[in-house]
Amino acid sequence: MSTPYKQIIPATDWYFRHDNGPGEKVGATLYQLAAWALKEDGEIVGLVTVHGIENGHPKLVTPPPVAGDYLHKEQLTDEEKEWAKRR
């Protein structure tokens, strides 16, 4: 089984943040990154941990395909830092 990644390294204190739509309880959603991945085509992407639907085992995937930003913990607002602590 081949992987689309040439290299994977830990991503300490990094998050993927995207704005939520109108009417949502909070203004943004944060995903804590587990790792950075270098793809075969040279693109660098963040990877987050999710539990697989098929077997419930954890796996690494890219964040959802929505407009957002990779931010270091120091770039988060105070509210976002508090929310990230509770997850």
Residue, then its C-alpha position, 0 to 999 in steps of 0.5 A: m500500500s503506497t502513501p501520498y506522503k513523502q515525509i511526516i513530522p510532528a506538528t506541536d501547537w499548530y491548528f487548522r482554523h476555519d470560520n463557521g457559518p451564520g447561526e453557529k454557536v461559535g465563530a470558528t472551528l479549530y482542529q489540532l494538528a498531529a503532524w505536517a506531511l510533505k506530499e509527493d507533489g511538494e505540497i505541505v499539509g497538516l494532518v489531524t486525528v479522527h476515528g475511522i467510520e469503518n472500524g473506529h481506529p484513529k487515523l490521520v487525515t487532512p482537515p476538511p476541504v474548506a477555506g481556513d488557515y494553519l495557525h500556531k497556538e500563539q496566533l489564536t485568540d484568547e477565546e480560541k485558546e480556551w476552547a482548544k484546552r477543553r477539547 
